Amino acid sequence: MSTEDTASGDRQNCVSCGVNIVRAGFTDFDCPECGHHIHRCRKCRKQSNLYRCPECGFTGP
């Protein structure tokens, strides 16, 4: 789980629901297909909502 600093001005949005991630509880990881960095919010992660990589289209739980 990441605690990346978003103060740099880079917006991090959940790839499942699009919400801006600003609080603890989110996760980030590399796409298993292409390595693109993916962010997911606590709610989508907990509900196991599908995500889609914006780079290669890989879909995962």
C-alpha positions in Angstrom: 0.0 0.0 0.0 1.3 3.4 -0.9 1.3 6.7 1.0 2.6 8.8 -2.0 2.6 12.5 -1.5 0.0 14.2 -3.8 1.2 17.7 -2.9 3.4 17.8 -6.0 0.3 18.7 -8.0 0.0 15.3 -9.7 -3.6 14.2 -9.4 -4.0 10.5 -8.7 -7.4 9.0 -9.7 -8.8 5.6 -9.1 -8.9 3.7 -12.4 -12.1 2.0 -11.4 -14.3 4.9 -10.3 -12.2 8.0 -11.2 -12.3 9.6 -7.7 -9.3 11.7 -6.8 -7.2 9.8 -4.3 -6.1 12.1 -1.4 -6.4 10.0 1.7 -4.8 6.9 3.1 -6.3 3.5 2.2 -5.6 3.6 -1.5 -3.3 1.2 -3.2 -1.0 1.5 -6.2 0.7 -1.1 -8.3 2.1 -1.8 -11.7 -0.2 -3.3 -14.4 0.8 -7.0 -14.7 0.6 -6.8 -18.5 2.5 -3.5 -19.4 3.9 -2.1 -16.1 1.8 1.1 -16.1 1.3 2.5 -12.6 -2.3 2.0 -11.4 -4.1 3.7 -8.5 -7.2 2.3 -6.8 -9.3 3.8 -4.0 -10.2 2.1 -0.8 -13.8 1.5 -1.7 -13.2 -0.1 -5.1 -10.4 -2.2 -3.7 -12.6 -3.4 -0.8 -15.5 -4.2 -3.2 -13.1 -5.9 -5.7 -14.4 -3.7 -8.5 -12.8 -4.4 -11.8 -10.1 -2.1 -13.0 -8.8 -1.4 -16.6 -5.3 -0.3 -17.4 -5.5 3.0 -19.3 -2.4 2.0 -21.3 -3.0 -1.5 -22.5 -6.6 -2.3 -21.6 -5.8 -5.2 -19.2 -8.7 -5.8 -16.9 -8.3 -7.3 -13.4 -10.2 -7.7 -10.1 
